Amino acid sequence: MAKEKTLDDLFHDTLKDIYYAERKILKALPKMQRAAQSDELKAAFEKHRDETEEHVTRLQQVFELIGKPARGKTCDAIEGIISEGEEIMDEFKGTAALDAGLISAAQAVEHYEMTRYGTLKRWATELGMKDAAKLLDATLQEEMKTDGDLTKLADAGANDRAKASKAA
């Protein structure tokens, strides 16, 4: 008879998922930074890379708190999201729409991360893991801020530049 799976098991499994995702994102961000056309977007990707390194460190601390090794588990969702971002970089390279596309790809990543961190924080709270919940919440707050910052970049010109190229 198979062992009954618990919320604790689900927490650990999802933690491995986001750990894999964050490490994959760390590899993708320099490519996105190089592809970006505006200095503001390049700077945003650099800032997020630095934050993502901190997110990985926090996840390692959560693994330590639960007494498990920091190991990832292939995350098909982030693989797909990053693949879509790479398609945008290829298909829109050299166009005025590239930065708007990169922002949309980055926001897809942010929304996935916000979903995972929100869920993990809630489960950590349910499981009485106060220290883990605090670490996960710190990252969740940063992901939400990054998403807002990306929206501001889109509204401040990336979307208009993408539209204007059609009129030219």
C-alpha positions as CSV (number, residue, x, y, z in Angstrom):
1,M,0.0,0.0,0.0
2,A,1.4,3.4,-1.0
3,K,2.2,5.9,1.7
4,E,-0.4,8.6,2.1
5,K,0.9,11.9,0.8
6,T,0.5,14.9,3.1
7,L,0.6,18.7,2.9
8,D,4.2,18.4,4.2
9,D,5.1,16.2,1.2
10,L,3.4,18.7,-1.2
11,F,5.2,21.6,0.4
12,H,8.6,19.8,-0.1
13,D,7.7,18.9,-3.7
14,T,6.7,22.4,-4.6
15,L,9.8,23.8,-2.9
16,K,11.9,21.6,-5.2
17,D,9.9,22.9,-8.1
18,I,10.5,26.6,-7.4
19,Y,14.2,25.9,-6.5
20,Y,14.7,24.5,-10.0
21,A,12.7,27.4,-11.5
22,E,14.8,30.0,-9.8
23,R,18.0,28.5,-10.8
24,K,16.7,28.2,-14.4
25,I,15.7,31.9,-14.3
26,L,19.2,32.8,-13.1
27,K,20.5,31.3,-16.4
28,A,17.9,33.0,-18.6
29,L,18.1,36.6,-17.2
30,P,21.6,37.4,-18.7
31,K,20.2,36.5,-22.1
32,M,17.2,38.7,-21.6
33,Q,19.4,41.5,-20.4
34,R,21.6,41.3,-23.5
35,A,18.6,41.2,-25.8
36,A,16.9,44.2,-24.2
37,Q,17.1,47.4,-26.2
38,S,16.4,50.1,-23.5
39,D,18.9,50.8,-20.8
40,E,16.1,50.8,-18.2
41,L,15.0,47.3,-19.1
42,K,18.6,46.1,-19.1
43,A,19.0,47.5,-15.6
44,A,15.7,45.9,-14.5
45,F,17.0,42.5,-15.7
46,E,20.3,43.0,-13.9
47,K,18.5,44.0,-10.7
48,H,16.2,41.0,-10.9
49,R,19.2,38.7,-11.5
50,D,20.7,40.0,-8.2
51,E,17.4,39.4,-6.4
52,T,17.0,35.9,-7.9
53,E,20.4,35.0,-6.4
54,E,19.0,36.0,-3.0
55,H,15.8,34.0,-3.7
56,V,17.9,30.9,-4.3
57,T,19.7,31.6,-1.0
58,R,16.4,32.0,0.9
59,L,15.2,28.7,-0.6
60,Q,18.3,27.0,0.5
61,Q,17.6,28.3,4.0
62,V,14.0,26.9,3.8
63,F,15.4,23.5,2.8
64,E,17.7,23.7,5.8
65,L,14.8,24.6,8.1
66,I,12.9,21.5,7.0
67,G,16.0,19.3,7.2
68,K,16.1,18.4,3.5
69,P,18.8,18.8,0.9
70,A,18.4,21.8,-1.5
71,R,17.5,19.9,-4.6
72,G,15.4,20.9,-7.6
73,K,12.8,19.0,-9.5
74,T,12.3,19.7,-13.2
75,C,9.7,22.4,-13.5
76,D,7.9,22.0,-16.9
77,A,6.0,25.2,-16.4
78,I,9.2,27.4,-16.1
79,E,10.7,25.5,-19.0
80,G,7.8,26.4,-21.2
81,I,7.7,30.1,-20.0
82,I,11.4,30.5,-20.7
83,S,11.1,28.8,-24.0
84,E,8.3,31.3,-25.0
85,G,10.7,34.1,-23.9
86,E,13.4,32.7,-26.2
87,E,10.9,32.6,-29.1
88,I,10.1,36.3,-28.5
89,M,13.9,37.1,-28.5
90,D,14.3,35.3,-31.8
91,E,11.2,36.4,-33.6
92,F,11.3,40.1,-32.5
93,K,15.1,40.7,-32.5
94,G,15.9,44.1,-33.9
95,T,12.3,45.3,-33.8
96,A,10.7,48.1,-31.8
97,A,8.4,45.5,-30.2
98,L,11.2,43.4,-28.7
99,D,11.3,45.2,-25.3
100,A,7.5,45.0,-24.9
101,G,7.8,41.2,-25.7
102,L,10.6,40.8,-23.2
103,I,8.6,42.5,-20.5
104,S,5.6,40.2,-21.2
105,A,7.9,37.2,-21.0
106,A,9.4,38.5,-17.7
107,Q,5.9,39.1,-16.3
108,A,4.9,35.5,-17.1
109,V,7.9,34.4,-15.0
110,E,6.9,36.8,-12.2
111,H,3.3,35.6,-12.2
112,Y,4.4,32.0,-12.0
113,E,6.8,32.8,-9.1
114,M,4.1,34.8,-7.3
115,T,1.8,31.8,-7.5
116,R,4.4,29.4,-6.1
117,Y,5.6,31.7,-3.3
118,G,2.1,32.6,-2.3
119,T,1.1,29.0,-2.0
120,L,4.3,27.9,-0.3
121,K,4.0,30.8,2.3
122,R,0.4,29.7,3.0
123,W,1.4,26.1,3.4
124,A,4.3,27.0,5.6
125,T,2.0,28.9,7.8
126,E,-0.5,26.0,7.9
127,L,2.3,23.6,8.8
128,G,3.6,25.9,11.6
129,M,6.8,26.8,9.8
130,K,7.0,30.5,10.8
131,D,10.6,31.1,9.8
132,A,10.0,29.5,6.4
133,A,6.9,31.5,5.9
134,K,8.8,34.7,6.6
135,L,11.5,33.8,4.1
136,L,9.0,32.9,1.5
137,D,7.0,36.1,2.1
138,A,10.1,38.2,1.7
139,T,10.6,36.7,-1.8
140,L,6.9,37.0,-2.6
141,Q,7.0,40.7,-1.8
142,E,10.0,41.2,-4.1
143,E,8.4,39.3,-6.9
144,M,5.3,41.4,-6.7
145,K,7.4,44.6,-6.7
146,T,9.3,43.4,-9.8
147,D,6.0,42.7,-11.6
148,G,4.9,46.3,-10.8
149,D,8.2,47.7,-11.9
150,L,7.9,45.8,-15.2
151,T,4.4,47.2,-15.7
152,K,5.8,50.7,-15.2
153,L,8.5,50.1,-17.8
154,A,5.9,48.9,-20.3
155,D,3.6,51.9,-19.6
156,A,6.6,54.3,-19.7
157,G,7.4,53.6,-23.3
158,A,8.0,50.0,-24.3
159,N,4.4,49.5,-25.4
160,D,4.2,52.8,-27.2
161,R,7.5,52.1,-29.0
162,A,6.1,48.8,-30.1
163,K,2.9,50.4,-31.4
164,A,4.6,53.3,-33.1
165,S,6.8,51.0,-35.2
166,K,3.6,49.9,-37.0
167,A,2.8,53.5,-37.9
168,A,6.3,54.2,-39.3
